[in-house]
Amino acid sequence: MRSLLNIIKVVLLTVFVFFTACAQIPEEKPPELYWPLPPERPRIKFVDLVLGSIDVTGVKSGKFKQLLFGEEGEVRFVKPLFVAVKNNVMYVTDVIGIHVYDYNKKEFMILGSGLLRNPTGIDVASDGRIFVGDSAIRQVFIFNPSPRRVTMVAKPGTFGSLGGIAVDEPRGRFIVVDAKKHRVSVYSLDGKFLFSFGKRGINPGEFNFPYDVAVDAEGRMYVVDSGNFRVQIFDKEGKFLRAFGKVGTFPGFFARPKGIALDSEGHIYVVDAAFGNFQIFDSKGVVLLSVGANGSEPGKFSLPVGIDIDENDRIYVVDQMNQRVQILQYLKYPDEK
């Protein structure tokens, strides 16, 4: 009887190996999704989903393999919040630390585990320094890769609840949004306080729980003034320039604005967690396009939060409740130059 069982095991193992070798898991291809739809010229293309560490380690059929067999050692997002991308490396803040996806080296790591408690806004300088806020510790940390060290920026009690961070490298500084204290603060890249602006209110230059910030090549600061359902734009010295947006349910309006980013042509991208999308505006605040809707399919979002756009106009959106990052591409056309 025992020998018969052994024979059956050998046969089953042989069959499994045969079909595993012959039946290759197909390399998955992203769906063809574009915005706007034809006959208009597409401006945004869906590229990929990032679900976890397997998406950077070189396993081409990662999501299928994960679906069918599971993946030992896979590190997934828990509650992702903000994203920053520099030199083909993606950084995503999460309650477990900073997920670092190095697409050049095809490596993954968690940074700040044990030090950070609730990392929020993040940005990266060209020399690899990482600037990240922590809303639980109420502090901004600078991770310096060379030499390896971590420094804290401010004295205890300086910050209330930290939101987005934007590095303004041409002017040697970074910008921090403080939602609870309704202000924006500017520091040098070595952590010295320079100036701050804003207080709670509804007038120009005042804020009601600001959430995120982006900076353009001229040093202008674009602040998501979430509780006032608008984006405010300031010059490099913090002087109010203009604002756009108000509460509503139609394109060009906001319900729960969160993240903000700029592409290479100066378009303004604003994520709205309630709409499950991001809207694209021109420099004057005129809405050009809405991308996405509430849902779980590719190209749809559930409580999206952070957004960043890299040097190649690739768009990275933190799709929080779906526990993933979606990657899209802004499309340019030679005849429009």
N, C-alpha and C positions, 0 to 999 in steps of 0.2 A: 504493500500500500504506500509506504514511504517513498519507494523508488518511483512509483507512478506519479506521486505528487511532484517529485523532483523533475520528472520528464515534462510535466505540464508547465512548471515554472520556466524551464528552459525554452519551451515552445513559445510561451507568452512573451518572454523577454526577447526572443528572436524576432517575433512579429512586431513588437514595439520598436525595436531598433530599426527594422526594415522600413516601417512606415515613417519613423522620425527622419530617417535619412532621405527617403524619397519625397515625402510631403513637406516641402519647405514652407515655412510660414511666410506668406507674401510680405514684401516690404510695403508698408502702408504709404499711401499718397494722400496728401491733404486735399480736402474738397475744394473745388473751384468756386470760390465765393468772391464777388466783387461788389463795390459800391461806387457810384450808383449803378443801377441796372441798365442794360441796353434799352434804347439805342444811344443813351448818353455815353460819353467816354469814361471808362472806369478811372477812379482816382485812388481807391483803396483796395488792396488785395489781401485776402486771408492767406497766411503762410503756415502757421503751425500752432500746436498746443504744447505747453510745457507742464507736465504733471508731476515730475519728480526727478531724482538724480539720474535715473536710467536714460533720460533724454539728452544727456551730455556725454555719456560714457562710451559712445560709439556703437551701441546695439541698434541696428537699423530698424528691426522689427519690434522695438521696445514695447510699444503700447499693446500690440497683439500678444506678445509673449506674456506681458503682465496680466492681460485679460484672461488668457487661457491657463497659465501655469502659476502665476504669481512670480515675484522676483525677490529672492532673498537679499536682504540688505538695502532694499529700496527705501530712499528717504523721500517722503511726500510732504507737501505743504499742509500745515495745520490751519493757520489763520493768516494768510499772507496779506500784506498791507501796502507797502510802497516798493517801487522798483527803480533801479538805476542801471544803466548800461554804459560801459566805457571800454574801448579797444577789444570788442567782442567778448567781454566778460559781463555776465548779468548778475546783479546783486538784488535779492528780494528779502525784505524784512518780514519776520514771522515771529510768533510767540516763542519759538524754540531757538531763535537766533537769526543770523543772516545766511541765507542760502546763496552760495557762490557757484555759478556755472561758468567755468572757463572753457569756452568753445575752441580756443586755440590749442590748449593742452588736452582737451577732452577729459577734464578733471572736475570733480565736485567736492565741496567741503562745506561744513557749517562753521561760521565764524561768530565769536562772541558768546557761545553757549557757556552758561555759568556766570558770565559778567552782565549780560543784558537781560532784562526782565520783560520788557515790552517794547522792542525796537520799533520805531515809526519811520519818519522821514530819513531818506538816505540820498547821498550823491557822492561822486568820486572825482578826484582830480587826476590830471594826466600822469602824474608821478605815482599813482596807485594809492594815495591817501584816501581813506574812506571816512566820510563825515556822516554820523548817524545819531539820531535823537532817540531817547528812551522816555516814554511818557510816564512809566512807573517810577523810574529813578529821578525823573525830571532833570535830565542832564544831556548834554551833547558830548559824544565821544569822537575822538580822532584816532583812527587806526593807521599807524604809520608803518609801512612794510620794511623800510630801510632807514635807520635801524628799527628792529621790531619793538614797537612800544605803543601803548594806548594812553592818551591824555584826556582829561576832562576839561571842558571849556570854561564853565562858569561856577561861581560860588553857589552853595546850597540855597535854595529859595529864589534863584534868579528866574527860573522857568515855571510855568504852570502846567500846561498840557501841550506837549510838542507835536507839531504837525510836520509839514514838508520842509525839506532842505534843498537849496540850490547852490551849486558852486559857481561863482563868477570869477573864473580864472584870469581873464585879462586885467581885472582890477585887483587881483590878489586877495579875494575875500569869499565868504559864503554867507548865505541868507537863511534865517530860521524863522518859521512861523510858530507863534505861540497862541493856540486857540483859546485857552482859558484866560489869558491876560489880554487877548484881543490886540496883539501887536506883532510887528515884524522887527527882528533884530539883525544887525549886520556885524560880522566878525571878520578879522583878518584870517588868512589861511593857517596861521599859527595859533589861532584861538584868542586873539586880543579883541575886546569889545570896541567897536567903532561908533555905531549909533543905532537908535531904534526909532520907530514911528508908529503911530496909531493908538487908538483907545476905543472903548466900546461906544457904538453909536451907529447912526444911519446916514450921517452926512458924508460927503466926499472926504476920503482919508481916514474915516473911522471904520471899525470892523465889528462884526457880530459872529464870533467863532470862525475866524479864518482857518483854512485847512491846508492849502498847499501853495507853492510859489514856483515860478519859472523865471529865468532871466535870459534876455537876448544879447546879441553881440554888442549892443550899445550900452548895456548895463541897466536897461529898463526892467523893472520888476513887475511881474504879472501875478496878482494874488487872488486866489479863490476866496471870496468873502461869503462863506457858505450860508450863514444865517441871514444875510441880506440878499441872497440869490443873485449874486453878480460877480463879475471879475473887475478888479480895480488895477489900474496901470500907473506906475510911479516911475519917475526918472531915477538915475543912478544915485541921487542924493536923498531919495525918499519923498520927493515932491509929487503931489497928486497931479496926474495928467488927464485921465479920463476913465470912464467905467462903462460897462455894458452888461445887459442882462437884467431880468426880473422874474418873479415867480410866475409859473404858468405851465401848461401841459403841451404847448405847441413847439415846433422847432424854433430855436433861438431863445427859448425860455428855459428856466431851471427849476428843478424840484428839490434835488439833493446833490448839488455840485460838490465834487471831491477833488480829483487830481487834475493837474494842468501840465501841458508840455507844448513846445514849439518845434516846428519842422524847419528845414533849411531855407524855406521860402517865407518864413515869418507867419505861417498860419498858426492859429491858436486852437489847441485841442483841449476840451474840457469834458471830463468824465462825470456822468450823472448816475449816482447809485440807484435812484428811484426809477429812472427811465431804463436802466440796464443798457446804456450806450455811451458813446462819446460823440460830441458835436464839434465840428470844425468851423472856425470863424476866420474872417479876414482881419487885418490889422485894425480895422475900424469897428469890429464887433458885429459885422454882418454875417449871419449864419450861411454857410456854404453847403454843408452836408451833415447828415446824421448817420452814424454807423452802429448797427447792433440793435438788440431788443432784449427784453427779459426772457431767459431760457437757459438751457444747458447744452444745446447743440453748438458746434463750432460757429463762431461769429455772433453768438448770443452770450449774454452775461447775466450773472446773479450777484448783485451788490458789488459792482466794480468799484475800485478805489484808486490806486496809484497808476500813473502812466509815465512812460519815458520814451524818447525818440533818439535813436543813436545817430552816428555820423553818416550812415547810409540811408537815413529816413525810414528805418524800420521802427515800427510802433510796438511797444510792449505794454500790455494792459493787465493789471492784477485783477483777476476774476475771483473775488474772495470766496463767495459761498460755493462756487464750483471747484475751489481749491486748485487753482491753476493760473498760469499766465498765458495769455493769447498774444501771438505775434502776427502783425500785419505789416503791409508795405505801402508807403505812399508812392504813387506812380507818377513819374515825370515823362514828358514827351519833348523830343528835340525840336519839333516845329513850334513849340510854345515859348522857346527861349527868346 
